[in-house]
Amino acid sequence: MIRIFRVSIPDSVVALLVSDAILLYTCFTIAAFLSLDVDPVVFLRYDDGWTRILIVVLSVVAGLYFHDLYTYFRIQSKALLVQQVGVSVGVAFLVQALLVYLGWRDLFVPTWLMIVGGAVVLVLLPLWRIFYGKVAFRAVGSEQVLFLGCSPLVQDICAHWAEHPETGLTAIGCLDDRQGDFSPEGVPLLGAITDIDSVVERLRPARIVVGLTERRNRMPVEQLLNMRLAGIHIEDAAATYETTFGRVSTRELRPAQLIFTSNLGPNPKRVLFQTIYSTLIAVIAALLAAPLMLLVAIAIRLTSRGPVLFRQQRVGRNDVPFTLYKFRSMIQDAEQMSGAVWAAKDDPRITGLGRWLRKLRLDELPQLFNVLTGAMSIVGPRPERPEFVAELEKRIPFYRQRHCVKPGITGWAQINHKYGDSIEDTIAKLEYDLYYIKNLSPALDALIMFHTAKVMLLSRGSQ
């Protein structure tokens, strides 16, 4: 895997992205030779043709990303694939129209070049995708991994790899002394831990992942050291889990692991930098969204009784409470009878307009003012209510540690985990929050904000 934006991305996905970009560049370069009245070489070399085509390529790639074609690139329907590529080309046409509207004609691609290039893309890109899924994907290869121990973490990792072969990692087997233990489905139990030398000699794995639930007097330290010096990559199952799922597992996490790790806590300089760019983004976003917020406020007053803004106490950084602002999406006094309860996915207390506000995340726009006051960041863990925090800290280990950074309007947990109101969902989101805290950086924030824009544009709703 390749680590980009503080996230591990499979080699096969990176290879697909690069090959798509090369193919798109080729298609529009061919279109330049087929459609232009002037010398194509002059256009490409001396008239910023390469830069103009680059804008088109980035627009199409963005369209493919918004259709999840870099997340799920196994072909389910050829007709749907052609449709998605067509919409992605349409995005490029819209970008070109925007450039003309803004008067940036030096970046505009000639009309016939766009038409011919788009037509070539509609033919070649779906064919390439089909070929990649059947042939090229296998050529990228898969890294063979041997597991030492069959802990629950190992079982989850193996199940995920089986469902997502694009990760480029294959479990070739497990070694465990307790032969009665559950072995991951489709992953053979190759023998006891003492058989590690013979198994490694026979199978030649590229990586060994240690997933022993009990390591005292069981882990073959000397053999693993020799294998590490021989070039085999050795890592802990917790690290593999983190790379695979983009979250920190709390099931086998011990306080000592947090205390002695070198990169768990957020870097103070990055936190300061985050505050600066969050404030700048909030100022710009609030100015741009002001007309929209005014319309939403009027619509709320016209469609239901009660105040426009919803105010609620939430827990911020270092457990300091603050008042959160949102557009009201529920009926007035929604908790008068029930008291403090989690909002459900299809909560009957939500108004008709509120359902759309939540779906488009417009109800969260007033939180920009929470960012401006310094209580929140654009990106961070979701702020929770004091009543729930007190209960969750008792029931979930390490829950309080998520308050070491400012809460955010959007976050790593929100874009990666479905809506849920159970303890299991809360634990899963905590694991994503711990991963975010550990990897907090402008690059990861940029990725989260870009993905949030994707969620909003596609109306997938809040998580």
Buried (B, 14 or more C-beta within 10 A) or exposed (E): BEEEBBBBBBBBBBBBBEBBBEBBBBBBBBBBBBBBEEEBEEBBEEBEBEEBBBBBBBBBBBBBBBBEBBEEBEBEEEEEBBEBBBEBBBBBBEBBEEBEEEEEEEBBBBEBBBEBBBBBBBEBBBEBBEEBBEEBBEEBEBBBBBBBBBBBBBBBBBBBBBEBBBBBBBBBBBBBBBEEBBBBEEBEBBBEBEBBEEBBEEEEBBBBBBBBBEEEEBBBEEBBEEBEEEEBEEBBBBEBBBBBBBBBBBEBBEEEEBEEEEEBBBEEEBBEBBBEBBBEBBEEBBEEBEEEBEEBBEBBEEEBEBEBEBEBEBBBBEEEBBEBBBBBBBBEEBEEEEEEBEBEEEBEBBBEBBBBBBBBBBBBBBBBBBBBEBBBBBBBBBBBBBEBBEBBBEEBBBBEBBBBBBBBBBBBBBBBBEBBEEEEBBBBBBBBBBBBBBBBBBEBBEBBBBBBEBBBEEEEBBB
